[in-house]
Amino acid sequence: MKNNLSMILGSRLISISDVSYNTGLSRTTVTDIYYKRANDLKLSTLEKICDFLQISLSELIEYEPQALNKEDK
């Protein structure tokens, strides 16, 4: 899974503080997403960020399925 938050904020010159203030999310949460340290994100958190940035979820988070091993099936 690829998180594009840092790239999007950088290209728009938006700070982590701006995202936190305008979404109501804690600065720690936004910082963890920005630096790709967050593992279990709530959909509601991602929705708030997408709404603020006026982007789709697929622009924020990219996912490419991984091939499963035969033992995993």
N, CA, C and O atoms as a GROMACS GRO file, in nm:
protein
  292
    1MET      N    1   0.084  -0.116   0.000
    1MET     CA    2   0.000   0.000   0.000
    1MET      C    3   0.089   0.123   0.000
    1MET      O    4   0.187   0.130   0.074
    2LYS      N    5   0.055   0.218  -0.082
    2LYS     CA    6   0.134   0.341  -0.094
    2LYS      C    7   0.052   0.460  -0.048
    2LYS      O    8  -0.059   0.483  -0.096
    3ASN      N    9   0.107   0.535   0.044
    3ASN     CA   10   0.043   0.652   0.102
    3ASN      C   11   0.104   0.776   0.036
    3ASN      O   12   0.225   0.796   0.044
    4ASN      N   13   0.022   0.858  -0.027
    4ASN     CA   14   0.070   0.974  -0.101
    4ASN      C   15   0.054   1.107  -0.028
    4ASN      O   16   0.068   1.213  -0.089
    5LEU      N   17   0.024   1.104   0.101
    5LEU     CA   18  -0.005   1.229   0.173
    5LEU      C   19   0.112   1.327   0.168
    5LEU      O   20   0.092   1.445   0.140
    6SER      N   21   0.232   1.281   0.193
    6SER     CA   22   0.346   1.374   0.194
    6SER      C   23   0.367   1.438   0.057
    6SER      O   24   0.398   1.557   0.048
    7MET      N   25   0.350   1.361  -0.049
    7MET     CA   26   0.367   1.414  -0.183
    7MET      C   27   0.258   1.518  -0.215
    7MET      O   28   0.287   1.623  -0.272
    8ILE      N   29   0.135   1.488  -0.177
    8ILE     CA   30   0.023   1.580  -0.203
    8ILE      C   31   0.039   1.710  -0.126
    8ILE      O   32   0.024   1.819  -0.181
    9LEU      N   33   0.071   1.698   0.004
    9LEU     CA   34   0.088   1.819   0.085
    9LEU      C   35   0.206   1.902   0.035
    9LEU      O   36   0.198   2.025   0.028
   10GLY      N   37   0.315   1.836  -0.001
   10GLY     CA   38   0.432   1.907  -0.052
   10GLY      C   39   0.402   1.983  -0.180
   10GLY      O   40   0.445   2.097  -0.197
   11SER      N   41   0.329   1.919  -0.270
   11SER     CA   42   0.299   1.985  -0.398
   11SER      C   43   0.204   2.102  -0.382
   11SER      O   44   0.203   2.194  -0.464
   12ARG      N   45   0.123   2.099  -0.276
   12ARG     CA   46   0.027   2.208  -0.252
   12ARG      C   47   0.075   2.307  -0.146
   12ARG      O   48   0.006   2.405  -0.117
   13LEU      N   49   0.191   2.282  -0.090
   13LEU     CA   50   0.247   2.366   0.017
   13LEU      C   51   0.151   2.376   0.136
   13LEU      O   52   0.129   2.484   0.190
   14ILE      N   53   0.094   2.263   0.175
   14ILE     CA   54   0.004   2.255   0.290
   14ILE      C   55   0.079   2.189   0.404
   14ILE      O   56   0.147   2.088   0.383
   15SER      N   57   0.069   2.244   0.524
   15SER     CA   58   0.140   2.188   0.638
   15SER      C   59   0.056   2.083   0.710
   15SER      O   60  -0.066   2.077   0.695
   16ILE      N   61   0.124   2.001   0.787
   16ILE     CA   62   0.057   1.902   0.872
   16ILE      C   63  -0.038   1.974   0.967
   16ILE      O   64  -0.148   1.926   0.993
   17SER      N   65   0.004   2.088   1.020
   17SER     CA   66  -0.080   2.167   1.112
   17SER      C   67  -0.209   2.212   1.044
   17SER      O   68  -0.316   2.210   1.106
   18ASP      N   69  -0.201   2.251   0.917
   18ASP     CA   70  -0.320   2.292   0.842
   18ASP      C   71  -0.419   2.176   0.830
   18ASP      O   72  -0.539   2.193   0.847
   19VAL      N   73  -0.366   2.058   0.799
   19VAL     CA   74  -0.452   1.940   0.786
   19VAL      C   75  -0.517   1.909   0.921
   19VAL      O   76  -0.637   1.885   0.928
   20SER      N   77  -0.437   1.909   1.025
   20SER     CA   78  -0.488   1.879   1.160
   20SER      C   79  -0.598   1.978   1.200
   20SER      O   80  -0.704   1.937   1.246
   21TYR      N   81  -0.571   2.106   1.183
   21TYR     CA   82  -0.666   2.210   1.222
   21TYR      C   83  -0.797   2.200   1.144
   21TYR      O   84  -0.905   2.210   1.202
   22ASN      N   85  -0.788   2.180   1.014
   22ASN     CA   86  -0.907   2.181   0.928
   22ASN      C   87  -0.985   2.051   0.928
   22ASN      O   88  -1.101   2.049   0.887
   23THR      N   89  -0.925   1.942   0.974
   23THR     CA   90  -0.995   1.813   0.978
   23THR      C   91  -1.040   1.774   1.117
   23THR      O   92  -1.127   1.689   1.134
   24GLY      N   93  -0.980   1.837   1.219
   24GLY     CA   94  -1.010   1.798   1.356
   24GLY      C   95  -0.932   1.676   1.401
   24GLY      O   96  -0.953   1.626   1.511
   25LEU      N   97  -0.842   1.627   1.316
   25LEU     CA   98  -0.758   1.512   1.352
   25LEU      C   99  -0.640   1.561   1.434
   25LEU      O  100  -0.595   1.674   1.418
   26SER      N  101  -0.591   1.477   1.522
   26SER     CA  102  -0.476   1.518   1.603
   26SER      C  103  -0.354   1.533   1.514
   26SER      O  104  -0.340   1.465   1.412
   27ARG      N  105  -0.266   1.622   1.555
   27ARG     CA  106  -0.142   1.643   1.481
   27ARG      C  107  -0.060   1.514   1.477
   27ARG      O  108   0.005   1.485   1.377
   28THR      N  109  -0.064   1.438   1.585
   28THR     CA  110   0.009   1.311   1.590
   28THR      C  111  -0.042   1.214   1.484
   28THR      O  112   0.037   1.148   1.418
   29THR      N  113  -0.173   1.205   1.469
   29THR     CA  114  -0.231   1.116   1.368
   29THR      C  115  -0.188   1.157   1.228
   29THR      O  116  -0.145   1.073   1.149
   30VAL      N  117  -0.198   1.285   1.197
   30VAL     CA  118  -0.161   1.334   1.064
   30VAL      C  119  -0.011   1.314   1.041
   30VAL      O  120   0.030   1.275   0.932
   31THR      N  121   0.069   1.341   1.142
   31THR     CA  122   0.214   1.322   1.131
   31THR      C  123   0.248   1.176   1.104
   31THR      O  124   0.334   1.147   1.020
   32ASP      N  125   0.183   1.085   1.175
   32ASP     CA  126   0.208   0.942   1.154
   32ASP      C  127   0.171   0.897   1.013
   32ASP      O  128   0.241   0.815   0.954
   33ILE      N  129   0.063   0.951   0.960
   33ILE     CA  130   0.024   0.918   0.822
   33ILE      C  131   0.125   0.979   0.726
   33ILE      O  132   0.170   0.913   0.632
   34TYR      N  133   0.162   1.103   0.748
   34TYR     CA  134   0.256   1.175   0.662
   34TYR      C  135   0.389   1.101   0.650
   34TYR      O  136   0.444   1.086   0.540
   35TYR      N  137   0.441   1.054   0.764
   35TYR     CA  138   0.570   0.986   0.765
   35TYR      C  139   0.558   0.834   0.748
   35TYR      O  140   0.654   0.760   0.768
   36LYS      N  141   0.438   0.789   0.710
   36LYS     CA  142   0.412   0.647   0.679
   36LYS      C  143   0.439   0.555   0.799
   36LYS      O  144   0.487   0.443   0.782
   37ARG      N  145   0.408   0.605   0.919
   37ARG     CA  146   0.425   0.524   1.041
   37ARG      C  147   0.293   0.462   1.086
   37ARG      O  148   0.293   0.374   1.172
   38ALA      N  149   0.183   0.507   1.031
   38ALA     CA  150   0.051   0.458   1.072
   38ALA      C  151   0.023   0.325   1.002
   38ALA      O  152   0.041   0.313   0.880
   39ASN      N  153  -0.022   0.227   1.077
   39ASN     CA  154  -0.052   0.096   1.020
   39ASN      C  155  -0.201   0.070   1.006
   39ASN      O  156  -0.246   0.026   0.900
   40ASP      N  157  -0.275   0.096   1.108
   40ASP     CA  158  -0.420   0.068   1.108
   40ASP      C  159  -0.496   0.199   1.106
   40ASP      O  160  -0.521   0.261   1.210
   41LEU      N  161  -0.533   0.241   0.986
   41LEU     CA  162  -0.604   0.368   0.971
   41LEU      C  163  -0.754   0.346   0.962
   41LEU      O  164  -0.800   0.253   0.896
   42LYS      N  165  -0.829   0.431   1.029
   42LYS     CA  166  -0.974   0.427   1.018
   42LYS      C  167  -1.018   0.490   0.887
   42LYS      O  168  -0.958   0.587   0.840
   43LEU      N  169  -1.121   0.435   0.829
   43LEU     CA  170  -1.175   0.492   0.706
   43LEU      C  171  -1.223   0.635   0.730
   43LEU      O  172  -1.209   0.720   0.643
   44SER      N  173  -1.279   0.661   0.846
   44SER     CA  174  -1.327   0.796   0.877
   44SER      C  175  -1.212   0.897   0.879
   44SER      O  176  -1.231   1.013   0.842
   45THR      N  177  -1.095   0.855   0.922
   45THR     CA  178  -0.977   0.942   0.922
   45THR      C  179  -0.937   0.975   0.779
   45THR      O  180  -0.911   1.091   0.747
   46LEU      N  181  -0.933   0.874   0.693
   46LEU     CA  182  -0.897   0.894   0.554
   46LEU      C  183  -1.001   0.981   0.482
   46LEU      O  184  -0.966   1.064   0.398
   47GLU      N  185  -1.128   0.961   0.517
   47GLU     CA  186  -1.235   1.043   0.457
   47GLU      C  187  -1.216   1.190   0.490
   47GLU      O  188  -1.234   1.276   0.404
   48LYS      N  189  -1.181   1.221   0.614
   48LYS     CA  190  -1.161   1.360   0.655
   48LYS      C  191  -1.047   1.425   0.576
   48LYS      O  192  -1.057   1.539   0.533
   49ILE      N  193  -0.940   1.351   0.559
   49ILE     CA  194  -0.826   1.403   0.484
   49ILE      C  195  -0.865   1.424   0.338
   49ILE      O  196  -0.834   1.527   0.279
   50CYS      N  197  -0.932   1.325   0.280
   50CYS     CA  198  -0.974   1.336   0.140
   50CYS      C  199  -1.070   1.452   0.119
   50CYS      O  200  -1.060   1.524   0.020
   51ASP      N  201  -1.163   1.470   0.211
   51ASP     CA  202  -1.258   1.581   0.201
   51ASP      C  203  -1.186   1.716   0.208
   51ASP      O  204  -1.215   1.807   0.130
   52PHE      N  205  -1.092   1.727   0.300
   52PHE     CA  206  -1.017   1.852   0.313
   52PHE      C  207  -0.937   1.881   0.187
   52PHE      O  208  -0.934   1.995   0.139
   53LEU      N  209  -0.871   1.779   0.133
   53LEU     CA  210  -0.786   1.798   0.015
   53LEU      C  211  -0.864   1.793  -0.116
   53LEU      O  212  -0.810   1.823  -0.223
   54GLN      N  213  -0.993   1.755  -0.107
   54GLN     CA  214  -1.078   1.741  -0.227
   54GLN      C  215  -1.016   1.644  -0.328
   54GLN      O  216  -1.001   1.675  -0.446
   55ILE      N  217  -0.982   1.525  -0.276
   55ILE     CA  218  -0.926   1.419  -0.359
   55ILE      C  219  -1.000   1.289  -0.330
   55ILE      O  220  -1.069   1.277  -0.229
   56SER      N  221  -0.985   1.193  -0.419
   56SER     CA  222  -1.045   1.062  -0.396
   56SER      C  223  -0.953   0.979  -0.307
   56SER      O  224  -0.834   1.007  -0.294
   57LEU      N  225  -1.009   0.877  -0.247
   57LEU     CA  226  -0.932   0.788  -0.162
   57LEU      C  227  -0.819   0.722  -0.241
   57LEU      O  228  -0.710   0.701  -0.188
   58SER      N  229  -0.846   0.689  -0.366
   58SER     CA  230  -0.743   0.624  -0.448
   58SER      C  231  -0.627   0.716  -0.482
   58SER      O  232  -0.518   0.668  -0.514
   59GLU      N  233  -0.647   0.846  -0.474
   59GLU     CA  234  -0.537   0.941  -0.492
   59GLU      C  235  -0.449   0.946  -0.367
   59GLU      O  236  -0.328   0.965  -0.375
   60LEU      N  237  -0.512   0.928  -0.251
   60LEU     CA  238  -0.440   0.932  -0.124
   60LEU      C  239  -0.367   0.801  -0.097
   60LEU      O  240  -0.251   0.801  -0.057
   61ILE      N  241  -0.437   0.690  -0.119
   61ILE     CA  242  -0.383   0.558  -0.089
   61ILE      C  243  -0.388   0.474  -0.216
   61ILE      O  244  -0.494   0.457  -0.276
   62GLU      N  245  -0.274   0.421  -0.256
   62GLU     CA  246  -0.270   0.330  -0.370
   62GLU      C  247  -0.246   0.189  -0.318
   62GLU      O  248  -0.166   0.168  -0.226
   63TYR      N  249  -0.315   0.093  -0.378
   63TYR     CA  250  -0.298  -0.046  -0.334
   63TYR      C  251  -0.282  -0.136  -0.455
   63TYR      O  252  -0.363  -0.132  -0.548
   64GLU      N  253  -0.178  -0.217  -0.453
   64GLU     CA  254  -0.157  -0.317  -0.556
   64GLU      C  255  -0.155  -0.453  -0.486
   64GLU      O  256  -0.070  -0.476  -0.401
   65PRO      N  257  -0.247  -0.542  -0.521
   65PRO     CA  258  -0.252  -0.673  -0.455
   65PRO      C  259  -0.121  -0.751  -0.477
   65PRO      O  260  -0.058  -0.745  -0.582
   66GLN      N  261  -0.084  -0.823  -0.374
   66GLN     CA  262   0.034  -0.907  -0.380
   66GLN      C  263  -0.007  -1.050  -0.416
   66GLN      O  264  -0.115  -1.095  -0.378
   67ALA      N  265   0.077  -1.119  -0.488
   67ALA     CA  266   0.050  -1.260  -0.524
   67ALA      C  267   0.057  -1.344  -0.396
   67ALA      O  268   0.147  -1.326  -0.314
   68LEU      N  269  -0.037  -1.435  -0.382
   68LEU     CA  270  -0.038  -1.524  -0.266
   68LEU      C  271   0.043  -1.648  -0.296
   68LEU      O  272   0.044  -1.698  -0.409
   69ASN      N  273   0.112  -1.698  -0.194
   69ASN     CA  274   0.180  -1.828  -0.207
   69ASN      C  275   0.076  -1.937  -0.205
   69ASN      O  276  -0.033  -1.918  -0.151
   70LYS      N  277   0.105  -2.050  -0.262
   70LYS     CA  278   0.011  -2.162  -0.263
   70LYS      C  279  -0.027  -2.204  -0.122
   70LYS      O  280  -0.139  -2.248  -0.098
   71GLU      N  281   0.067  -2.190  -0.027
   71GLU     CA  282   0.038  -2.227   0.112
   71GLU      C  283  -0.061  -2.132   0.177
   71GLU      O  284  -0.128  -2.170   0.273
   72ASP      N  285  -0.072  -2.007   0.126
   72ASP     CA  286  -0.162  -1.908   0.183
   72ASP      C  287  -0.306  -1.928   0.142
   72ASP      O  288  -0.396  -1.874   0.206
   73LYS      N  289  -0.331  -2.005   0.036
   73LYS     CA  290  -0.467  -2.022  -0.015
   73LYS      C  291  -0.546  -2.119   0.066
   73LYS      O  292  -0.662  -2.144   0.035
   0.00000   0.00000   0.00000
